[in-house]
Amino acid sequence: MKGGIILQQYNNQNQISQPVMTEPPSFISNKDLLYLKDAMSWELLAMKKCFHASQQCLNPRLKQAIEQAGMMHQRHYQTLLRHVDPNKTLP
């Protein structure tokens, strides 16, 4: 147990604090764009899986929870899309 405490103290003392952005950068690097595309793909896939699962679900409470999760993923997708192209949004 003592070794775990020492390791935890070591990690807390040697963490490098990152500056916090107050607004998004004026440009998106290629690396950032690739990350955003990946994140959008993950959100779109999760949204589709939730839609499919909700169509198969017979329990109304579970169906509603799955639909809410799908809507959350849709909101995340739309947020990422606005960062990539502010002129595009889903209805």
Rosetta silent file (secondary structure, phi, psi, omega in degrees, C-alpha in Angstrom):
SEQUENCE: MKGGIILQQYNNQNQISQPVMTEPPSFISNKDLLYLKDAMSWELLAMKKCFHASQQCLNPRLKQAIEQAGMMHQRHYQTLLRHVDPNKTLP
SCORE:     score description
SCORE:     0.000 S_00000001
   1 L     0.000  -38.223 -178.169    0.000    0.000    0.000 S_00000001
   2 H   -62.854  -37.818  178.653    2.838    2.378    0.827 S_00000001
   3 H   -62.834  -37.425  178.290    4.283    1.970   -2.694 S_00000001
   4 H   -65.022  -38.440  179.222    0.932    2.962   -4.214 S_00000001
   5 H   -67.254  -42.642  179.126    0.830    6.126   -2.129 S_00000001
   6 H   -62.679  -43.819  179.863    4.374    7.069   -3.146 S_00000001
   7 H   -63.273  -41.774  179.696    3.558    6.480   -6.828 S_00000001
   8 H   -63.682  -42.897  178.380    0.388    8.566   -6.547 S_00000001
   9 H   -63.795  -39.283  178.796    2.296   11.423   -4.895 S_00000001
  10 H   -61.812  -46.045 -179.803    4.966   11.189   -7.608 S_00000001
  11 H   -63.991  -40.528 -179.984    2.329   11.398  -10.362 S_00000001
  12 H   -66.048  -36.428 -177.236    0.573   14.356   -8.701 S_00000001
  13 H   -77.773  -26.766 -173.901    3.826   16.293   -8.290 S_00000001
  14 L  -105.148   15.270  176.823    5.108   15.679  -11.823 S_00000001
  15 L   -76.620  136.946  178.067    1.996   16.478  -13.846 S_00000001
  16 L   -93.838  124.776 -179.510    2.518   19.192  -16.406 S_00000001
  17 L   -79.073  133.206  179.556   -0.341   21.651  -16.445 S_00000001
  18 L   -92.685  140.967  175.337   -1.735   22.325  -19.910 S_00000001
  19 L   -66.843  144.817 -179.044   -2.927   25.814  -20.823 S_00000001
  20 L   -94.900  129.632  177.531   -6.715   26.019  -21.138 S_00000001
  21 L   -79.670  131.488  176.854   -8.144   27.320  -24.425 S_00000001
  22 L   -92.346  -18.262  176.051  -10.817   29.963  -23.952 S_00000001
  23 L  -149.580  156.573 -177.911  -11.849   29.861  -27.632 S_00000001
  24 L   -66.956  155.235  178.580  -11.237   27.487  -30.549 S_00000001
  25 L   -66.382  159.602 -177.893   -8.209   28.067  -32.782 S_00000001
  26 L   -77.873  -12.082  177.793   -8.701   30.040  -36.004 S_00000001
  27 L  -139.991  161.175  177.957   -7.539   27.080  -38.123 S_00000001
  28 L  -115.286  123.899  178.717   -7.668   23.284  -37.954 S_00000001
  29 L   -71.578  164.500  177.583   -4.454   21.353  -38.577 S_00000001
  30 H   -59.498  -40.905  179.298   -4.468   18.220  -40.733 S_00000001
  31 H   -63.193  -43.644  177.747   -3.959   16.096  -37.621 S_00000001
  32 H   -63.386  -40.890  179.584   -6.897   17.788  -35.886 S_00000001
  33 H   -63.231  -41.083  177.188   -9.059   17.337  -38.986 S_00000001
  34 H   -63.660  -40.596  177.779   -8.249   13.614  -39.096 S_00000001
  35 H   -63.686  -43.821  179.405   -9.138   13.306  -35.419 S_00000001
  36 H   -62.651  -39.955  177.970  -12.429   15.146  -35.997 S_00000001
  37 H   -63.031  -42.601  176.863  -13.267   12.878  -38.940 S_00000001
  38 H   -61.258  -47.075 -179.056  -12.617    9.800  -36.778 S_00000001
  39 H   -62.111  -39.023  177.861  -14.735   11.198  -33.959 S_00000001
  40 H   -65.096  -39.591  177.946  -17.540   11.984  -36.421 S_00000001
  41 H   -62.776  -42.435  179.377  -17.387    8.431  -37.776 S_00000001
  42 H   -63.717  -43.700 -179.603  -17.618    7.020  -34.239 S_00000001
  43 H   -65.612  -41.409  179.247  -20.587    9.259  -33.387 S_00000001
  44 H   -63.779  -43.142  178.496  -22.367    8.401  -36.640 S_00000001
  45 H   -63.424  -44.036  179.067  -21.854    4.680  -36.070 S_00000001
  46 H   -62.927  -39.950  178.664  -23.093    4.937  -32.475 S_00000001
  47 H   -62.494  -44.813  179.374  -26.125    6.910  -33.665 S_00000001
  48 H   -64.483  -41.241  179.218  -26.949    4.243  -36.285 S_00000001
  49 H   -64.678  -39.645  177.903  -26.504    1.420  -33.768 S_00000001
  50 H   -65.025  -42.920  178.691  -28.823    3.149  -31.314 S_00000001
  51 H   -60.119  -47.250 -179.496  -31.442    3.674  -34.021 S_00000001
  52 H   -62.404  -45.298 -178.742  -31.254    0.016  -35.048 S_00000001
  53 H   -64.111  -38.422 -179.393  -31.368   -1.225  -31.438 S_00000001
  54 H   -67.309  -31.401  177.944  -34.352    0.991  -30.610 S_00000001
  55 H   -69.454  -28.561 -178.442  -36.256   -0.447  -33.585 S_00000001
  56 H   -89.129  -15.420 -172.105  -35.660   -3.979  -32.273 S_00000001
  57 L   -79.303  136.312  178.961  -36.439   -3.205  -28.630 S_00000001
  58 L  -101.347  -21.582  180.000  -39.785   -4.272  -27.134 S_00000001
  59 L   -80.963  115.937 -175.856  -39.328   -2.741  -23.660 S_00000001
  60 H   -59.740  -39.326 -179.515  -40.666    0.861  -23.857 S_00000001
  61 H   -68.198  -41.916  178.349  -38.391    2.232  -21.113 S_00000001
  62 H   -66.862  -40.966  178.296  -35.308    0.630  -22.634 S_00000001
  63 H   -58.821  -44.269  179.497  -36.357    1.788  -26.110 S_00000001
  64 H   -63.691  -42.027  179.185  -36.650    5.369  -24.828 S_00000001
  65 H   -63.262  -40.964  179.361  -33.217    5.197  -23.151 S_00000001
  66 H   -67.122  -40.413  177.880  -31.637    3.892  -26.364 S_00000001
  67 H   -63.053  -39.841  177.828  -33.357    6.627  -28.406 S_00000001
  68 H   -64.122  -39.632  176.878  -32.038    9.261  -25.983 S_00000001
  69 H   -63.707  -41.004  177.686  -28.524    7.849  -26.362 S_00000001
  70 H   -62.193  -41.249  177.821  -28.931    8.020  -30.144 S_00000001
  71 H   -65.541  -35.765  176.910  -30.034   11.666  -29.934 S_00000001
  72 H   -62.261  -44.992  179.085  -27.006   12.425  -27.752 S_00000001
  73 H   -65.172  -34.430  177.093  -24.706   10.935  -30.403 S_00000001
  74 H   -65.559  -42.249  177.415  -26.519   12.955  -33.081 S_00000001
  75 H   -62.215  -41.987  178.522  -25.951   16.175  -31.098 S_00000001
  76 H   -62.408  -42.941  178.869  -22.262   15.301  -30.709 S_00000001
  77 H   -60.186  -46.006 -179.500  -22.019   14.619  -34.460 S_00000001
  78 H   -63.903  -38.164  177.786  -23.661   17.968  -35.261 S_00000001
  79 H   -62.514  -46.120  178.374  -21.323   19.786  -32.879 S_00000001
  80 H   -63.890  -39.864  179.646  -18.274   18.240  -34.559 S_00000001
  81 H   -61.778  -39.839  177.842  -19.728   19.006  -37.997 S_00000001
  82 H   -63.543  -32.291  178.613  -20.096   22.688  -37.069 S_00000001
  83 H   -72.623  -34.035 -179.310  -16.408   22.774  -36.122 S_00000001
  84 H   -78.971  -45.405 -179.374  -15.393   21.230  -39.445 S_00000001
  85 L  -144.564   99.364 -175.720  -17.823   23.213  -41.635 S_00000001
  86 L   -60.488  -18.829 -178.111  -19.931   25.889  -39.923 S_00000001
  87 L   -84.297  -10.549 -177.619  -22.279   26.087  -42.955 S_00000001
  88 L  -106.429  131.244  171.796  -23.413   22.440  -42.688 S_00000001
  89 L  -145.247  155.015  176.141  -25.932   21.166  -40.169 S_00000001
  90 L   -87.036  149.526  177.803  -28.325   18.246  -40.072 S_00000001
  91 L   -66.631    0.000    0.000  -32.069   18.956  -39.908 S_00000001
